[in-house]
């Protein structure tokens, strides 16, 4: 497989950006998904010097393939952050910006408010040469199947899906293997995340430790011609996060498991 395999710095939610990059690189990854999510994982300062970040990533041997810039796109503040994220990514040279309808919390999402804002974000993304990946996350995008009507309402070629293999279970109870074929042509980015299963069960450990059939997920995507990034995201049992050594070990196990399935 020729897809990029990245480590997501959100895996190191309560740790520093340097600790995240060091752990991701030590696990074997050469690509990274950066995180700039207000109120959650703020590893990247969108106002800081990009040159310093480039030097840091080069030092760890990591290439950024996507930016996680989740914000509540039903609000004006969320739209402002989203626009800032796509402009930043365009200037940096990162082709994909991931976000979600209602940001990290995604509670009581207002679809009408989201639809009133998404075109402005898509316009800015188009100018920046960036594609938006809306994550399977929350109520409105609980699965790929329920996301299709939303994409039709949006009607923009540069607004696609960031498919999360565990979120689909958490928010809808459906499995990735059954759901992905319904939206495979709309997927621009994939979060590889495992779960012990069950709707509403927040338990996202190392890849290979749960119920997600990653071999079949990869087979389906490969057969459909998917060539976008795969990004490993581990969120464990939420806060408090595990000790750093455990996070590092889980990322290493995840990388090795996926290498065994043909990713690199």
Protein Blocks (a to p, Z undefined) as FASTA:
>chain_A
ZZdcdddfklmmmpcfklmmmmmmmnopabdcddddehiacfbcckbcfklmmmmmmmno
pacfbdcfbdcfkbfklmmmmmmmmmmmmmnopabdcddfklmnopaiafklmmmmmmmm
mmmmmmnopacddddedjklmpfklmmmmmmmnopakbccdddfklmmmmnopafklmmm
mmmmmpcbdcddddebjehiacdddehiambdfklmmmmmmmnopabdcddddekjojad
ddfklmmmmmmmmmmmmmmnopZZ
